[in-house]
Amino acid sequence: MVVNNWFVIVDIYVVISGTGWTRFYFILFYFLSVIVLLNIMVAFTIDMYSSVESLYNQKTEDEEKSSSLLKQESDTSDNNSVTYRESAYTRLDDGGEQPYKS
């Protein structure tokens, strides 16, 4: 797919073969390989890059959501445990704490 001075190579093959079909073959090869296939490869590469980037962004968003949910759950569980501990103990007149006995 290197097309450096391809017209010189085409002229040499046309002179050697003696037919004009050689020129048609090289033009067809240039069109299919350089213009079509190379553009398809570039488009595929760009598409895969954007797909990987969107998956990465989605993964980081999911991780942020899960970490914020875990933080909220831990905050609410801490508040509940404090409330439970405060309700499980009663204060005595001397300032000490003892478990509540019914």
KABELHU-V401121 format. One record per backbone hydrogen bond with DSSP energy under -1.0 kcal/mol. CO is the residue of the C=O (numbers start at 1). NH is the residue of the N-H. If there is no record, write none. Layout:
CO_NH + CO_NH
This chain:
3_6 + 5_9 + 6_10 + 7_11 + 8_12 + 9_13 + 10_14 + 11_15 + 12_16 + 13_17 + 14_18 + 20_24 + 21_25 + 22_26 + 23_27 + 24_28 + 25_29 + 26_30 + 27_31 + 28_32 + 29_33 + 30_34 + 30_35 + 31_36 + 32_37 + 33_38 + 36_40 + 37_41 + 38_42 + 39_43 + 40_44 + 41_45 + 42_46 + 43_47 + 44_48 + 45_49 + 46_50 + 47_51 + 48_52 + 49_53 + 50_54 + 51_55 + 52_56 + 53_57 + 54_58 + 55_59 + 56_60 + 57_61 + 58_62 + 59_63 + 60_64 + 61_65 + 62_66 + 63_67 + 64_68 + 65_69 + 66_70 + 67_71 + 68_72 + 69_73 + 70_74 + 71_75 + 72_76 + 73_77 + 74_78 + 75_79 + 76_80 + 77_81 + 78_82 + 79_83 + 80_84 + 81_85 + 82_86 + 83_87 + 84_88 + 88_100 + 90_98 + 92_95 + 96_92 + 98_90
